[in-house]
């Protein structure tokens, strides 16, 4: 991983380089850039794939409160650092929150959007108290008491295709204060649904049919709200991290979309 000082924050990133169309992939909450290893392997023969760790995760630190708008500016600053004028922006869950906001900030820099198991609105108020309790337990006792529940929400059941163990190890080593900052960013985010009509670039929306965190209806709402052509592909059996649990389905749809861009 390389690092760059962007907006006063040292961000960790990987860049496959090359002359192909740049594709930037932004990870979900509690994850890091390595969650896109299956996509990097599939895309890198044809595309320049850039992955990065957002504030508070992986190799990127969070020293104070921030919002997804700050993270969107981090993403655009990373493009500046790498000399990338325009790119395809892809994001899973909170990575989608960031990618949507970056597109709203700099629409002409975004060739297309890939939105994986994400949405444009706020957290479901019926679920928010449970998430707050999980977070409080994690902050007080560490991840061990709640990691099975959290992993099942993101990755699916422990006997499913996505391996929990590597993430348990990362969560055990994570800084709890940085996690608190990232959690508040997640839970206190604004609703960008009313602004979706400002986004007119092509979009691919990928959503797992077994997503336990964000229902398919939220993906359908994003598709309906975007002004540009938006295709919704349901990943049969896909979890919240459908790109990890069902990488083959995701990679086929992703490559078809990218190859069809004008």
Secondary structure as a PSIPRED ss2 file (coil, helix, strand):
# PSIPRED VFORMAT (PSIPRED V4.0)

   1 X C   1.000  0.000  0.000
   2 X E   0.000  0.000  1.000
   3 X E   0.000  0.000  1.000
   4 X E   0.000  0.000  1.000
   5 X E   0.000  0.000  1.000
   6 X E   0.000  0.000  1.000
   7 X C   1.000  0.000  0.000
   8 X C   1.000  0.000  0.000
   9 X E   0.000  0.000  1.000
  10 X E   0.000  0.000  1.000
  11 X E   0.000  0.000  1.000
  12 X E   0.000  0.000  1.000
  13 X E   0.000  0.000  1.000
  14 X E   0.000  0.000  1.000
  15 X E   0.000  0.000  1.000
  16 X C   1.000  0.000  0.000
  17 X C   1.000  0.000  0.000
  18 X C   1.000  0.000  0.000
  19 X C   1.000  0.000  0.000
  20 X C   1.000  0.000  0.000
  21 X C   1.000  0.000  0.000
  22 X E   0.000  0.000  1.000
  23 X E   0.000  0.000  1.000
  24 X E   0.000  0.000  1.000
  25 X E   0.000  0.000  1.000
  26 X E   0.000  0.000  1.000
  27 X C   1.000  0.000  0.000
  28 X C   1.000  0.000  0.000
  29 X C   1.000  0.000  0.000
  30 X C   1.000  0.000  0.000
  31 X C   1.000  0.000  0.000
  32 X C   1.000  0.000  0.000
  33 X H   0.000  1.000  0.000
  34 X H   0.000  1.000  0.000
  35 X H   0.000  1.000  0.000
  36 X H   0.000  1.000  0.000
  37 X H   0.000  1.000  0.000
  38 X H   0.000  1.000  0.000
  39 X H   0.000  1.000  0.000
  40 X H   0.000  1.000  0.000
  41 X H   0.000  1.000  0.000
  42 X H   0.000  1.000  0.000
  43 X H   0.000  1.000  0.000
  44 X C   1.000  0.000  0.000
  45 X C   1.000  0.000  0.000
  46 X C   1.000  0.000  0.000
  47 X C   1.000  0.000  0.000
  48 X E   0.000  0.000  1.000
  49 X E   0.000  0.000  1.000
  50 X E   0.000  0.000  1.000
  51 X E   0.000  0.000  1.000
  52 X E   0.000  0.000  1.000
  53 X C   1.000  0.000  0.000
  54 X C   1.000  0.000  0.000
  55 X C   1.000  0.000  0.000
  56 X C   1.000  0.000  0.000
  57 X C   1.000  0.000  0.000
  58 X C   1.000  0.000  0.000
  59 X C   1.000  0.000  0.000
  60 X C   1.000  0.000  0.000
  61 X C   1.000  0.000  0.000
  62 X C   1.000  0.000  0.000
  63 X C   1.000  0.000  0.000
  64 X C   1.000  0.000  0.000
  65 X C   1.000  0.000  0.000
  66 X C   1.000  0.000  0.000
  67 X C   1.000  0.000  0.000
  68 X H   0.000  1.000  0.000
  69 X H   0.000  1.000  0.000
  70 X H   0.000  1.000  0.000
  71 X H   0.000  1.000  0.000
  72 X H   0.000  1.000  0.000
  73 X H   0.000  1.000  0.000
  74 X H   0.000  1.000  0.000
  75 X H   0.000  1.000  0.000
  76 X H   0.000  1.000  0.000
  77 X H   0.000  1.000  0.000
  78 X H   0.000  1.000  0.000
  79 X H   0.000  1.000  0.000
  80 X H   0.000  1.000  0.000
  81 X H   0.000  1.000  0.000
  82 X H   0.000  1.000  0.000
  83 X C   1.000  0.000  0.000
  84 X C   1.000  0.000  0.000
  85 X C   1.000  0.000  0.000
  86 X C   1.000  0.000  0.000
  87 X E   0.000  0.000  1.000
  88 X E   0.000  0.000  1.000
  89 X E   0.000  0.000  1.000
  90 X E   0.000  0.000  1.000
  91 X E   0.000  0.000  1.000
  92 X E   0.000  0.000  1.000
  93 X C   1.000  0.000  0.000
  94 X H   0.000  1.000  0.000
  95 X H   0.000  1.000  0.000
  96 X H   0.000  1.000  0.000
  97 X H   0.000  1.000  0.000
  98 X H   0.000  1.000  0.000
  99 X H   0.000  1.000  0.000
 100 X H   0.000  1.000  0.000
 101 X H   0.000  1.000  0.000
 102 X H   0.000  1.000  0.000
 103 X H   0.000  1.000  0.000
 104 X H   0.000  1.000  0.000
 105 X H   0.000  1.000  0.000
 106 X C   1.000  0.000  0.000
 107 X H   0.000  1.000  0.000
 108 X H   0.000  1.000  0.000
 109 X H   0.000  1.000  0.000
 110 X E   0.000  0.000  1.000
 111 X E   0.000  0.000  1.000
 112 X E   0.000  0.000  1.000
 113 X E   0.000  0.000  1.000
 114 X E   0.000  0.000  1.000
 115 X E   0.000  0.000  1.000
 116 X E   0.000  0.000  1.000
 117 X C   1.000  0.000  0.000
 118 X C   1.000  0.000  0.000
 119 X C   1.000  0.000  0.000
 120 X C   1.000  0.000  0.000
 121 X C   1.000  0.000  0.000
 122 X C   1.000  0.000  0.000
 123 X C   1.000  0.000  0.000
 124 X C   1.000  0.000  0.000
 125 X H   0.000  1.000  0.000
 126 X H   0.000  1.000  0.000
 127 X H   0.000  1.000  0.000
 128 X H   0.000  1.000  0.000
 129 X H   0.000  1.000  0.000
 130 X H   0.000  1.000  0.000
 131 X H   0.000  1.000  0.000
 132 X H   0.000  1.000  0.000
 133 X H   0.000  1.000  0.000
 134 X H   0.000  1.000  0.000
 135 X H   0.000  1.000  0.000
 136 X H   0.000  1.000  0.000
 137 X H   0.000  1.000  0.000
 138 X H   0.000  1.000  0.000
 139 X H   0.000  1.000  0.000
 140 X H   0.000  1.000  0.000
 141 X H   0.000  1.000  0.000
 142 X C   1.000  0.000  0.000
 143 X C   1.000  0.000  0.000
 144 X C   1.000  0.000  0.000
 145 X C   1.000  0.000  0.000
 146 X C   1.000  0.000  0.000
 147 X H   0.000  1.000  0.000
 148 X H   0.000  1.000  0.000
 149 X H   0.000  1.000  0.000
 150 X H   0.000  1.000  0.000
 151 X H   0.000  1.000  0.000
 152 X H   0.000  1.000  0.000
 153 X H   0.000  1.000  0.000
 154 X H   0.000  1.000  0.000
 155 X H   0.000  1.000  0.000
 156 X C   1.000  0.000  0.000
 157 X C   1.000  0.000  0.000
 158 X C   1.000  0.000  0.000
 159 X C   1.000  0.000  0.000
 160 X C   1.000  0.000  0.000
 161 X C   1.000  0.000  0.000
 162 X C   1.000  0.000  0.000
 163 X C   1.000  0.000  0.000
 164 X C   1.000  0.000  0.000
 165 X H   0.000  1.000  0.000
 166 X H   0.000  1.000  0.000
 167 X H   0.000  1.000  0.000
 168 X H   0.000  1.000  0.000
 169 X H   0.000  1.000  0.000
 170 X H   0.000  1.000  0.000
 171 X H   0.000  1.000  0.000
 172 X H   0.000  1.000  0.000
 173 X H   0.000  1.000  0.000
 174 X C   1.000  0.000  0.000
 175 X C   1.000  0.000  0.000
 176 X H   0.000  1.000  0.000
 177 X H   0.000  1.000  0.000
 178 X H   0.000  1.000  0.000
 179 X H   0.000  1.000  0.000
 180 X H   0.000  1.000  0.000
 181 X H   0.000  1.000  0.000
 182 X H   0.000  1.000  0.000
 183 X H   0.000  1.000  0.000
 184 X H   0.000  1.000  0.000
 185 X H   0.000  1.000  0.000
 186 X H   0.000  1.000  0.000
 187 X H   0.000  1.000  0.000
 188 X C   1.000  0.000  0.000
 189 X C   1.000  0.000  0.000
 190 X C   1.000  0.000  0.000
 191 X C   1.000  0.000  0.000
 192 X C   1.000  0.000  0.000
 193 X H   0.000  1.000  0.000
 194 X H   0.000  1.000  0.000
 195 X H   0.000  1.000  0.000
 196 X H   0.000  1.000  0.000
 197 X H   0.000  1.000  0.000
 198 X H   0.000  1.000  0.000
 199 X C   1.000  0.000  0.000
 200 X C   1.000  0.000  0.000
 201 X C   1.000  0.000  0.000
 202 X E   0.000  0.000  1.000
 203 X E   0.000  0.000  1.000
 204 X E   0.000  0.000  1.000
 205 X E   0.000  0.000  1.000
 206 X E   0.000  0.000  1.000
 207 X E   0.000  0.000  1.000
 208 X E   0.000  0.000  1.000
 209 X C   1.000  0.000  0.000
 210 X C   1.000  0.000  0.000
 211 X C   1.000  0.000  0.000
 212 X C   1.000  0.000  0.000
 213 X C   1.000  0.000  0.000
 214 X C   1.000  0.000  0.000
 215 X C   1.000  0.000  0.000
 216 X H   0.000  1.000  0.000
 217 X H   0.000  1.000  0.000
 218 X H   0.000  1.000  0.000
 219 X H   0.000  1.000  0.000
 220 X H   0.000  1.000  0.000
 221 X H   0.000  1.000  0.000
 222 X H   0.000  1.000  0.000
 223 X H   0.000  1.000  0.000
 224 X H   0.000  1.000  0.000
 225 X H   0.000  1.000  0.000
 226 X C   1.000  0.000  0.000
 227 X C   1.000  0.000  0.000
 228 X C   1.000  0.000  0.000
 229 X C   1.000  0.000  0.000
 230 X E   0.000  0.000  1.000
 231 X E   0.000  0.000  1.000
 232 X E   0.000  0.000  1.000
 233 X E   0.000  0.000  1.000
 234 X E   0.000  0.000  1.000
 235 X E   0.000  0.000  1.000
 236 X C   1.000  0.000  0.000
 237 X C   1.000  0.000  0.000
 238 X C   1.000  0.000  0.000
 239 X C   1.000  0.000  0.000
 240 X C   1.000  0.000  0.000
 241 X C   1.000  0.000  0.000
 242 X H   0.000  1.000  0.000
 243 X H   0.000  1.000  0.000
 244 X H   0.000  1.000  0.000
 245 X H   0.000  1.000  0.000
 246 X C   1.000  0.000  0.000
 247 X H   0.000  1.000  0.000
 248 X H   0.000  1.000  0.000
 249 X H   0.000  1.000  0.000
 250 X H   0.000  1.000  0.000
 251 X H   0.000  1.000  0.000
 252 X H   0.000  1.000  0.000
 253 X H   0.000  1.000  0.000
 254 X H   0.000  1.000  0.000
 255 X H   0.000  1.000  0.000
 256 X H   0.000  1.000  0.000
 257 X H   0.000  1.000  0.000
 258 X H   0.000  1.000  0.000
 259 X H   0.000  1.000  0.000
 260 X H   0.000  1.000  0.000
 261 X C   1.000  0.000  0.000
 262 X C   1.000  0.000  0.000
